[in-house]
């Protein structure tokens, strides 16, 4: 079953002086409005509040891939991966060319781990707890696909060679044994109006990466534009 951005415009950036102090902490006025620390939810009778899933939904949760799951994986360009450990939980994005998540067989998929911020939180979590969740988004489509299972970190050179991008070979790959796969309705996409052009966030409406870095490190705010330029060069050009 194996299957085999234009430059950012510059402009005036929002001032963060009233949001962060010199140490990068929230200013007092903002701390005052922070929500209380959440506590464990009390026992709630969820079956009393929610209807049970329909027979169609229940039958749609499968322990292995079918041909239509593979068809979606072959066009998939983005998903979020969730992992955990005793220290906490993590969710992080993964993206690539269509089909960058490879189907090895009906119970197994794999994907390369490419450079990010080098926290490698997902990999560290998998060393302790092999459970994994994958949530796929398909630009323009009103549906999600989910895979839950157990994963291992692979470093076999022959396997990594199948995941090369140009001349770059990943240092590791994540191989996922599927416990369940299902489609999820796209109501969240439509609530967010996610694929509509008018939903795109104006870059000037929020602090830029340069604004935040200068606030957090105490650097000269005049360097924010320089930092922004370097950031966009990296995230658009140093993909692998």
Buried (B, 14 or more C-beta within 10 A) or exposed (E): EEEEEEEBEEEEBBEBEEBBBEEBEEEEEEEEEEEEEEEEEEEEEEEEEEEEEEEEEEEEBEEBBEEEBBEBBBEBBBBBBBBBBEEEEBEBEBEBEEBBBBBBEBBBBBBBBBEEEEEBBBBBBBEEBBBBBBBBBBEEBEEBBBBBBBBBBBEEEEBBEBBEBEEEBBEBBBBBBBBEBBBBEBEEBEEEEBBEEEEEEEBEEEBBBBBBBBBBEEBEBEBBBEBBBEBBEEEEEEEE
